[in-house]
Amino acid sequence: DVDPGAVTVKTGLKSPIGRLALANSISLTPGSLVLDISEEGLTVHCLDMRTIDANDPSRTIARPFEKYLEKSFG
């Protein structure tokens, strides 16, 4: 069974290239796809929402990538 849904993920990355690299990294994760990149954050479609922290989706989706991308893109 799957539980699909979309969630907005906040990011601390300031540069557009950094956000693009984050979006590409998230989209490479099986079951997830970035739908939109904006100033507020990224809109991500997840195939199974049960694996996402409902209170802080950024922690589960973006933070594993952000700590590496922050060093490269700021």
N, C-alpha and C positions, 0 to 999 in steps of 0.2 A: 504494500500500500504506500502511496505517496501523499504528501500534504503540501501542494504547491502554493506559493504566495510571493508577494513582492514586499520589500522592506527598504527604507532609506537608511543608508550607512553614512555616518559622519566621518570625516577624515581630517587629520591634522596637516596633511600635505598642502603646501601653499602654491607650488608651481603647477602649471597646466600639464607639463610633461610628466611630473610625478603622479598626478591624478590619472593620467592616461596609462602610465605603467601599472598603477594599482588596479585600474579597471581591467587591463589585459591579464594581470595575474589572477584576479578573481574569476574572470571568464575561463581561465584554463583549469580551474577547479571543477571536477565533475559535478554536475547538478546545479551549477550556478551560471548566471548570465547577467552582465551589466546592461541595463536598459537605457540609462540616462546618466550623464555627468553634468553637475551644476555646481554653483557656489555653495549650496547647502550641503552637498554630499553626492553620493552615488545611489541610484535606484537599482537594486539587485533583485532579480527573480531567482528564487531558490526552489528546487524540485521538492525538497522535504523540509518544511518549516520546523519540524520537531527537533531538528539538530541545531537550531538557531536560538540563542539566548534572547528571549522576548523583551527583556528589560534593557539590554545593551547589545544590539545586533552587531555593532562595530567591533566589539571584543571578539566575537566568533568569526566574523567574515574578514575584516580589514586589518586588524592589528597584527596578525602573524606576518603579513607582508609589509606593513608600514614601517616596522622597525628596521628593515633592510633598505627599503626605498628612501627613507628619510636621510640615510647616510649618503646616498647617491644624488638625490634630487632636492632635498631640503624641505 
